[in-house]
């Protein structure tokens, strides 16, 4: 009986690790009436920084965006970012990524949220979410000041279904 239980537990953990994007809803800690939804998938790898393990997630959520034509028109669109469990960088860093067999994209941008967040969307990178909708995997290369060069792989399966549940109007 214990062997069957252990096998079921291992199978469940493997399925969760290979599940791809998952739709989630969270609420504001101070105002439970405010809820926000997002799709998230963990990296298949952790990396070490100063002897501590660091986990990364690929997150897609509805974001306020401003028109790139110089007007101050604000609109909502799905945006993608990398979220890290620890501060991994300050200032601008170069991140490279490839979604399935699409071209390699690189972006030099500031890390936000106390060095834990890197926004993938921006001028010249608006194709991220449309590519993720149909993707199987996304591979990211980041040259981080304290961890060095890390390669992360994200399972992007289930993206289309998860993104469709995110209200973004």
C-alpha positions, 0 to 999 in steps of 0.5 A: 500500500505504501508503494502505491501511495508513493507512486501516486504522489510521485506521478502527481508531482511530475504531472504538476511540474509538467503542467504548463500554464495554470490560471490563478486568481488572487485577492488583494490582502487589504481589500479582498473585493479586489481580485486579479487573475493571471497565468503562471508556469514555473521554470523547469530549473532552479539556479543557485545564487549566493548558495541559495536556490532561486525559482523563476516563473513566467507570468502573463496578466492584464496590464495597463499599457500606454499607446506608443504613438506619443499619445497618453492613451491608456489601454489594457493588454496581456503582458508577460514578465519573469518573476524570481523568488529572490532579488537577482539583479539591479539596474539594466540587464540583457535577457535573451529568449526563444519561444519554440522555433521563433527567432531569438529576441533580446532585450536590455531592461531594468529589473523591477520589484526590488530586482525580482521582476523583468518585463518581457513586453515593450517596444519590439517585443509585442509578439511574446504573448501571441507566440506563447498562446501557441507555444510548447516551450520558452527558453530564457538566457539571463546574465545575472550579476550574482548568479552568472549566466542562467538558462531557464526553460518554461513549459508553455502548454495550456497557454491559450486556455489559461490566457482566455480566462484572464479578463482584459478589457 
